[in-house]
Amino acid sequence: MMLSSRALRYEAGQLLILDQQLLPHEQMWILIENPEQMISVIQALKVRGAPLIGVAAVLSLADWYVKQKPSRADFLKKAEAMRAARPTAINLMNAVDRLTSCSESAIWQTALDIFYEDVELCEQMSLCASEHIADGDGVLTHCNTGGLATVGVGTALGAIQKAWQQGKKIHVYVDETRPLLQGARLTAWELEQMGIPHTLICDNMAGVLMSQGKIQKAFVGTDRIALNGDFANKVGTYSVAVLCHYHKIPFYVVSPSTTVDAHCATGQDIPIEERKDFEVRGVEGSFGSVQWASQGSPVFNPAFDVTPVDLVSGIVIDNISYSQTTLKSGILKEKFKR
């Protein structure tokens, strides 16, 4: 049995995770031998991206279950701890719930199904969303939404890749994505690997480019979608949406159905993870660490923000593109609410 993606591998009975904290300067794979270790790498953002977190979590649980044959009670205890590793990314909860609800004999196969499903959903949504990208577009993206965030081609970055492969002459503007620089470290690296023309910018430069007419579309991913179309994504996404709204630039969200929260009515119901203050006071990476702020300065560090559906031009979920009007009509509630 072998599974392979840009950031996750399962080969010779071993689960390996690419340490994304070391990118782009070093590519090191971490051997995951138990669920506790997976929880640790998820919380340290060595593995990240809502779809990838869900897949990695269930493969870790299933691999441990098959090898250790724990009691049902022990398995459920490990699964609950895994489920709580990141509070905002609903893919994690959805994937773990799916694994714990199946029979014991189906645990490994269910984990495999979740892996292959993400590959297929990435293909569907990226092709569908690429239809919104025109030849000659300047496209802004925020955070990282490619093969490092999924086990397929990605979500928003997958759509950009498909548009490029279709022969559309596009240019991608990459928000650095403070404070953890997922855009600078990861998205720019992926675009470089794919040979797609791009320019890295500080987050506060997007408005200047919009005023100069250099950005025609914005594409982002998401960590949780409420049933009314509000969504949570990496902090800074709301600011991009507001800028797009002012400049009348179409703003699209690209997501698998596994990111829809069937129990969440609006964005106000989405829990927002707050992370440690040292992430804002400085930066850490394979190059070492730099601290530029006083230890005595209080810090506000939400990992995500919520963008209301009123600022969204459309959300692509799997192979369907929903317009703002359709979203506000209650289509997601009708389709996904349990």
Disulfide bonds with the S-S distance in Angstrom:
none
